[in-house]
Amino acid sequence: MNSLASQITSIVGAPYLIDDPTGYPAYAVQGRVPALVVAPGSAEELAWVVSAAHAADMPVIPRGGGTMQAWGRPPARDFIIVQTTRINRVRIYEPDDLTISVDAGMTMQALDALLAANGQMLPLDVPLPARSTVGGVLATAMDGPRRLGYGSARDLLIGVQVVEATGRISKAGGMVVKNVSGFDMMKLYTGSLGSLAIIVSANFKLLPRPRAAATIACAFSSQAAAYALADAIHASQLAPVAVEYLQKDEGGGMKDEAPMDTVSSLIPHPSAFILCVRAEGLPAAVERHVRDVAAMAERADSSGVTVLRDEAHTAAWAAINDLPQTFSLAEGELLLRLSCLPGDLAHALADASALATRHGMALTVAARALSGIAYLRARGDDEAARSQFHTNLLARWPQLAILAGPPAIMAEAPIWGADIPNLALMRRIKQEFDPDNRLNPERYVV
């Protein structure tokens, strides 16, 4: 280890190496302390570090802002952390072409501020954007409410540069939006949790910032009524960029969820069931959404409709985006991601609510109502009840992942769901890209 530390010091410099991370609990991965923490300042330095670790048979875990470091299992052997936040420059920005290339360590908040100055945006809504990095968002394929209108990270990414397990730098795609040459490696790296390669830069296609925006927040007395509105919107000619279903169950005697409270405080109609519809675009189109959604909500027996604009609109969506965060958890809390067909989501959430009640769990839900993705925060004091809640819900909805939770359940439960599609193919790809299992070992599905 001393030899590896010395070699890495010669690459990045002593100020950017922590050779004894025991005094730095933020770098622990689910209680496991890394052997070293290194912060390269460029893609080339990162490649040299990974090459040195590969030669020393030392696993590597990439880390951006650490906001999603709770995902997956901890490694079973010693490892080093490669911190990417120093690799954070803008490589190429062509506002007239609506494209940008940035380093993976740039935060999403910094990127948004840069684009806003030119009236542009990258519509990826992520938790804790002041800390979340571009590389981390791509590695986890974190989705946001506006995926309904603009797509996910896979749809906006047009090029990527990575460091492979041996330290070799490679790239895919480019700076052209309609790039069809070669294999689409970008989609392979996105969502692989850094288990195939470490993302060091990314190229995106951008969109103009909307001229107007508003939120139509509709309160309901039941989940069924809220989903009646969601179904009506889906069947209409409206084109909202987000339709988010929010639910807060006070069962289990747990404290309120702060981001959910922020949303509730902006709405003068307290309710455990809220549907937030986000409209963006030309002012006339936004106003049509406000009128039509309000009328649909009334027909769906809404207990109140509130239109949020400007600062209230921004604050509401910032809070909604933070609901799936894993940076901090309450004691006894599970964060689950449930995936299913959009038409099945209401049924899945009804199952989750019934099971939470049966097992004495408090449940907070943030669901992409028309996209088939839901994030569930389930909290309870009884370890056996938490485990049984997860087991029962998994039996009904096999695409159920535990993104974060108490160490016992993260170590023993099938955290990536049951009946994982294409598992054999995923194993073959991992073997091809990382045959020695050096990148994020044991952390992801393979």
PyMOL commands that set and color helices and strands:
alter all, ss='L'
color gray80, all
select helices_A, chain A and resi 2-12+14-16+21-23+25-27+43-55+95-97+108-116+134-140+147-150+153-156+185-189+223-235+251-253+258-265+283-299+310-322+342-358+383-396+407-412+423-433
alter helices_A, ss='H'
color red, helices_A
select strands_A, chain A and resi 17-18+36-38+60-63+80-83+90-94+99-103+120-121+157-163+169-173+198-205+207-208+212-220+242-249+273-281+304-308+333-339+362-368+373-379+400-404
alter strands_A, ss='S'
color yellow, strands_A
deselect
rebuild
show_as cartoon
